[in-house]
């Protein structure tokens, strides 16, 4: 395999991995969102606050990963 073919294969692998990571964080985000929606009737407990913090973190991670993925595919 030539250097350029190897590099193209490596780039495709990285792109595939980034895509998988974006999908995983998207599913995690939806899961946490559903937990928050079902917990709205509950009292504001420490657990609920922790879930909201996780939701915020997953949102930030998802946005960053989508940004990286878009930059990776458009370059």
N, C-alpha and C positions, 0 to 999 in steps of 0.2 A: 504494500500500500504506500503510495507516495505521501510526501509531507502534506500537500494540500488536501488530498483525500482523507488523510488521518485527521487533519484539522477540521475539515467539514463534518466528519463523523463525530468528533469530540464536541463540536458546536451544537450539532443536532441532539446529542445526548444531554448536554447542559440545558438546551431549550426544552426538551422533553421533561427533564427533572423539574425545571422551574414551573412548567405547566402543571405537572402533578402536584407540586407544592401549592400553587395558586388554588387548584381545585380542592385540595385538602383543607386549606385555610377557609375557603368559601363554605365548605360543609360544616366545619367547626363553628364558623360565624352563625350559620343558620341554626345549628343545634343550640348554641347559647342564646340566640334570639328567641327561640321557642321556649326555652326554660324561663327566660325573663317574662315572656308573655303569659305563661301559665302561673307564674309566681306573683303577678300583680295583685292578686286578691290577698296574698299573705302579708303579714306584718313586715316592716322594714327591719329585718334581722341582719346580723353580721354576715350570714351566708348569702343573703340576697345582695348585699353590698359587694361581696367578693365576686359574685357572678357578674355583676355590672362592670366591675373592674376588668374581669376577664373578657367581657364583651368589648370593652373599649380597646383592650390590648389586641384582641383578634381583629378588630376593625382596622387598627393601625397597621398590623402585620399584613393583612390582606391588601390594603392600599399600597404598601411598599412593594409587596411581591408582584402585584399587577404592574406597577410602574417599572420594576426591573424586567419583568417578562416582556412588556411592550418595548422597552429600550433594546432588549436582546433580539427581538424578532424584526425590528425596524432598522437595525444597524447592519 
